[in-house]
Amino acid sequence: MVLRSRAGSWMWLLLAGAMLAGCASPRRVPAPVEDRGTVRPAVTAPAPAPAAPVVALPGAENAGKPGYFTVRPGDTLIRIALETGQNWRDVARWNNIDNPNVIEVGQVLRVAPPGSLPSDPTYVARPAPPPPPAPAASAALPPASGAASAPARPASAPAVTAAPAPAPAPGPATPPEDEIAWAWPIANGPVLAGFDEQKNKGIDIGGRAGDAVLASADGKVVYAGAGLRGYGNLIILKHNNTYLTAYAHNQMLLVREDQSVRKGQKIAEMGSTDSDRVKLHFEIRRQGKPVDPARYLPAR
């Protein structure tokens, strides 16, 4: 019994020693593996794409010069022609535009006829107007300095005066160049709205649908259509190098482009296209700038 007990005690001691030895031994952690033979490429940001080249729009070298127009957002060739007092077909031809619906914001268009600008090779300056005639010399002139004096008249002799020369008969009045004798575009009708350079570039005349719209002066039709927003069915007449007239909101157009018309000729019928009521919107433009028609039309 004693031997068996001692043997068991030795077994327990050996087992306890083994366990203590296992707890005391340090835990081995494997070292990190580093591959020194492979070089990792450096991470760099992608190079920026090259900037697109700036392409100058046609005519950019003429921006701001007299006789040229820079296209703004919303502009059309018809509106540009109206604002510069030209025929839109001429503007298209002067700028080699095949499609009048394709123009770009920032594009610079020529809006003056060839030969009319100092930079044109064929430019010829207009001669200066002649000076006004000098006033007629007086019939009685004082004697020149140093000249012999005329003998004095006797005191009793009556003074003799030269009869004044008759004034020249007035000739016919010459109207200024390009001035026009205007007529009302509607025979009868109230003025609904007057001229306002910012809000209303002409006058609005009331009437009934179908009333005759008349040419305010002799001229040529440079536009007839509905391609200008806010004007409806529109007619534009060119009367000379200075004046255009515009007739808007018609229900029917009775003339075509390039047609010549006479003062008082019926060119359209009053309507309400692109308008809130039946009316004629009438404009007079002097060198493309709107002016107050009331200053040009005769009194009724």
Disulfide bonds with the S-S distance in Angstrom:
none
